Structure formats: structure tokens, C-alpha cells
């Protein structure tokens, strides 16, 4: 059982690293000067690919923390 949890932990680590590196930066840049942040595309970010990556990052981070605690407790 410990081997399965360890393999899952390693896969989550790789996936979390990849998804964080694929995300764009949070700086507003020149788009904020022109008001692009309040446009239609700025309002529906939660339903876009960027929004899904943010949600995926949160889920993977939570799984990362849970599995790291489980592996540290040595229950298996």
C-alpha cells in the first residue's frame, strides 16, 4: 500500500509542477492600462483554460499536502 501511495505522490508532484509552469503570471501588465481586465474575457476566466488550471492547481496542492502527511505518519 505504501508503494501505491508513494507512486501517486510522485505523479501528483510532477503534475503539480507542470500545471504551475503552464500558468500565466498574475501581473496585470499593459492590459490593465487599457482596461482589458474588465473586458468580457476578463470576466469569464473561471470558465476558461486558465481558470481550470487554477482549480486543478488547488486540487493537486490539497492532494499533495494530504499524501505528504499520510506518508509522514507511516500508517502503512
MIDOSE-1310 file (N, C-alpha, C; in nm, 2 decimals, decimal comma, always signed):
residues 76
xxxx	+0,08/-0,12/+0,00/+0,00/+0,00/+0,00/+0,09/+0,13/+0,00; +0,20/+0,12/+0,07/+0,28/+0,24/+0,08/+0,34/+0,27/-0,06; +0,37/+0,17/-0,14/+0,43/+0,19/-0,27/+0,33/+0,26/-0,36; +0,20/+0,22/-0,35/+0,10/+0,28/-0,43/+0,08/+0,43/-0,39
xxxx	+0,08/+0,46/-0,27/+0,07/+0,60/-0,22/+0,19/+0,68/-0,26; +0,31/+0,62/-0,25/+0,43/+0,69/-0,30/+0,43/+0,72/-0,44; +0,39/+0,62/-0,53/+0,38/+0,64/-0,67/+0,28/+0,75/-0,70; +0,16/+0,75/-0,64/+0,06/+0,85/-0,66/+0,12/+0,99/-0,62
xxxx	+0,19/+0,99/-0,51/+0,25/+1,12/-0,46/+0,35/+1,17/-0,56; +0,43/+1,09/-0,62/+0,53/+1,13/-0,72/+0,46/+1,18/-0,85; +0,35/+1,11/-0,89/+0,27/+1,16/-1,01/+0,21/+1,30/-0,98; +0,16/+1,31/-0,86/+0,10/+1,44/-0,83/+0,20/+1,55/-0,82
xxxx	+0,32/+1,52/-0,78/+0,43/+1,62/-0,78/+0,47/+1,66/-0,92; +0,48/+1,57/-1,01/+0,51/+1,60/-1,15/+0,40/+1,68/-1,21; +0,27/+1,64/-1,19/+0,16/+1,71/-1,25/+0,14/+1,85/-1,19; +0,17/+1,87/-1,06/+0,16/+2,00/-1,00/+0,27/+2,09/-1,05
xxxx	+0,39/+2,04/-1,07/+0,49/+2,12/-1,13/+0,46/+2,16/-1,27; +0,41/+2,07/-1,35/+0,38/+2,10/-1,49/+0,26/+2,21/-1,50; +0,16/+2,19/-1,42/+0,05/+2,28/-1,43/+0,08/+2,42/-1,38; +0,17/+2,43/-1,28/+0,21/+2,56/-1,23/+0,30/+2,63/-1,34
xxxx	+0,38/+2,56/-1,40/+0,47/+2,62/-1,51/+0,39/+2,66/-1,63; +0,28/+2,59/-1,66/+0,20/+2,63/-1,77/+0,11/+2,76/-1,75; +0,09/+2,79/-1,63/+0,01/+2,91/-1,60/+0,08/+3,04/-1,63; -0,01/+3,14/-1,67/+0,05/+3,27/-1,69/+0,07/+3,35/-1,56
xxxx	+0,15/+3,45/-1,57/+0,18/+3,53/-1,45/+0,05/+3,61/-1,41; +0,05/+3,65/-1,28/-0,07/+3,73/-1,24/-0,05/+3,88/-1,25; +0,06/+3,92/-1,30/+0,08/+4,07/-1,32/-0,01/+4,12/-1,42; -0,06/+4,24/-1,40/-0,16/+4,30/-1,50/-0,09/+4,34/-1,63
xxxx	+0,03/+4,39/-1,62/+0,10/+4,43/-1,74/+0,03/+4,55/-1,81; +0,05/+4,57/-1,94/-0,01/+4,68/-2,01/-0,16/+4,66/-2,03; -0,22/+4,55/-2,02/-0,36/+4,53/-2,04/-0,44/+4,60/-1,94; -0,39/+4,62/-1,82/-0,47/+4,70/-1,71/-0,47/+4,85/-1,75
xxxx	-0,37/+4,90/-1,82/-0,37/+5,04/-1,86/-0,49/+5,06/-1,95; -0,51/+4,97/-2,05/-0,61/+4,99/-2,15/-0,75/+4,95/-2,10; -0,76/+4,89/-1,99/-0,89/+4,85/-1,94/-0,93/+4,71/-1,99; -0,84/+4,63/-2,03/-0,87/+4,50/-2,08/-0,90/+4,40/-1,97
xxxx	-0,87/+4,43/-1,85/-0,90/+4,34/-1,74/-1,05/+4,34/-1,71; -1,13/+4,44/-1,75/-1,27/+4,44/-1,73/-1,35/+4,40/-1,85; -1,28/+4,34/-1,95/-1,35/+4,30/-2,07/-1,42/+4,17/-2,05; -1,49/+4,13/-2,15/-1,57/+4,00/-2,15/-1,48/+3,89/-2,11
xxxx	-1,36/+3,88/-2,17/-1,27/+3,77/-2,15/-1,21/+3,77/-2,01; -1,20/+3,89/-1,95/-1,15/+3,90/-1,81/-1,25/+3,85/-1,71; -1,38/+3,87/-1,75/-1,49/+3,83/-1,65/-1,52/+3,68/-1,65; -1,49/+3,61/-1,76/-1,52/+3,46/-1,76/-1,39/+3,38/-1,75
xxxx	-1,29/+3,43/-1,68/-1,17/+3,35/-1,66/-1,19/+3,22/-1,59; -1,29/+3,21/-1,50/-1,32/+3,09/-1,43/-1,36/+2,97/-1,52; -1,42/+3,00/-1,64/-1,46/+2,90/-1,73/-1,36/+2,88/-1,84; -1,25/+2,95/-1,84/-1,15/+2,93/-1,95/-1,05/+2,83/-1,91
xxxx	-0,96/+2,80/-1,99/-0,85/+2,71/-1,97/-0,77/+2,75/-1,85; -0,74/+2,88/-1,84/-0,67/+2,94/-1,72/-0,74/+2,91/-1,59; -0,87/+2,93/-1,59/-0,95/+2,90/-1,47/-0,95/+2,76/-1,43; -0,95/+2,67/-1,53/-0,94/+2,53/-1,50/-0,80/+2,49/-1,44
xxxx	-0,70/+2,56/-1,49/-0,57/+2,53/-1,44/-0,55/+2,57/-1,30; -0,62/+2,69/-1,26/-0,61/+2,74/-1,13/-0,68/+2,64/-1,03; -0,80/+2,59/-1,08/-0,87/+2,49/-1,00/-0,80/+2,36/-0,98; -0,73/+2,32/-1,09/-0,65/+2,20/-1,09/-0,53/+2,21/-1,00
xxxx	-0,47/+2,33/-0,99/-0,36/+2,36/-0,90/-0,41/+2,34/-0,76; -0,52/+2,40/-0,73/-0,57/+2,39/-0,59/-0,60/+2,24/-0,55; -0,66/+2,17/-0,64/-0,69/+2,02/-0,61/-0,56/+1,95/-0,59; -0,46/+1,96/-0,68/-0,34/+1,89/-0,67/-0,26/+1,93/-0,55
xxxx	-0,26/+2,06/-0,52/-0,19/+2,11/-0,39/-0,25/+2,04/-0,27; -0,39/+2,03/-0,26/-0,45/+1,97/-0,15/-0,41/+1,82/-0,14; -0,42/+1,75/-0,25/-0,38/+1,61/-0,26/-0,23/+1,60/-0,22; -0,15/+1,69/-0,26/+0,00/+1,69/-0,23/+0,01/+1,69/-0,07
xxxx	-0,06/+1,79/-0,01/-0,04/+1,80/+0,13/-0,10/+1,68/+0,21; -0,21/+1,63/+0,16/-0,27/+1,51/+0,23/-0,18/+1,39/+0,22; -0,13/+1,37/+0,10/-0,05/+1,25/+0,08/+0,09/+1,26/+0,15; +0,14/+1,39/+0,16/+0,26/+1,40/+0,23/+0,25/+1,38/+0,38
xxxx	+0,13/+1,42/+0,43/+0,10/+1,39/+0,58/+0,09/+1,24/+0,60; +0,01/+1,18/+0,51/-0,01/+1,03/+0,52/+0,13/+0,96/+0,52; +0,21/+1,00/+0,42/+0,34/+0,93/+0,41/+0,43/+0,95/+0,53; +0,42/+1,07/+0,59/+0,50/+1,10/+0,71/+0,45/+1,03/+0,83
xxxx	+0,32/+1,00/+0,84/+0,27/+0,94/+0,96/+0,30/+0,79/+0,96; +0,34/+0,73/+0,85/+0,38/+0,59/+0,84/+0,27/+0,50/+0,89; +0,15/+0,52/+0,84/+0,04/+0,44/+0,87/+0,04/+0,30/+0,79; +0,11/+0,30/+0,68/+0,12/+0,18/+0,60/+0,24/+0,10/+0,63
